[in-house]
Amino acid sequence: MTEQNAMLAVEETANEAMSWLASNHELMIQYGVNIITAIMIMLVGNWVVKKVAGSVAVVLKKRELDQSVVDFIENLVRYVMFTIVLIAALGRVGVETASIVAVIGAAGLAIGLALQGSLSNFAAGVLIVTFRPFKSGDHVKVGGVSGSVASIQIFSTILTTPDNKMVVVPNGTVISSPITNYSRHDTRRIDFVIGVSYKADLKKTKEVLTRVVKADPRVLQDPEPTIGVHALMDSSVNFVVRPWVNTSDYWATYFDLMQAIKEGLDEAGIEIPFPQMDVHYHAAAAEVKAKANANANAEKQPVAEAV
């Protein structure tokens, strides 16, 4: 009896399913077509988005724009167009696009309040691309971080440090902090402070420094290097040595000149002093202190009673 009831239940369920399919087959076909169409819209739309974004990048590169600007605009076009494709696909499935826009608009305020930092980073990215304080490949210092600019993205700027670390700096931090661009100009000045002994011949020292600096072919003759006495310190007379070089030669020239200056001063017998302190010992004051100590010790001794 139980098996018969189960069979009847299964048969009844199957009949109901067939009846529902018979009465709603047109609706299912319509939804099936809409879903397939939405998938096609997503596939074709994604392909179109990539092609359009790539074409925009090609056009911008032909206009010789900086790579960071090209990347920023390409990503912006990609995200905007993909959002449009997504809304179109959802509309094809049957979702009211007007409702989506309304929901996005309503949620936009809440999201904007919750993501103020991200929106400010986006706005800062637009300012960076517009005013271009630096470009890809420039060596900069932003937000307390030094490195070469790898790319400028929508929300952040990617730096590569000299020891090959990747640092992500929010665009808002970049705009709100001082920006030092070491690569903007073709030439840079190297600043050395060289200390010599007070016993050294200052005229001879200047001649040695001048000869060493001008012997390096990477040092520019215009503007001429600046060499002179800068300060009289506690243990040394400090010279400033300020040659100008091409930006690309900065560090190589810096290290080579530092070594050459040391070797040149050694050959000329000019001493580079180290910090030292002279201590003067006054004998008279020491004798007074010794007598005072002796008197104090004598007063502490017990007085012998007379027998």
Salt bridges, closest charged atoms under 4 A:
GLU74 OE2 - ARG78 NH2 3.21
ASP138 OD1 - LYS135 NZ 3.24
ASP163 OD2 - LYS165 NZ 3.57
ASP191 OD1 - ARG189 NE 2.79
ASP216 OD2 - ARG218 NH2 2.97
ASP256 OD2 - ARG218 NH2 2.73
ASP266 OD2 - LYS262 NZ 2.45
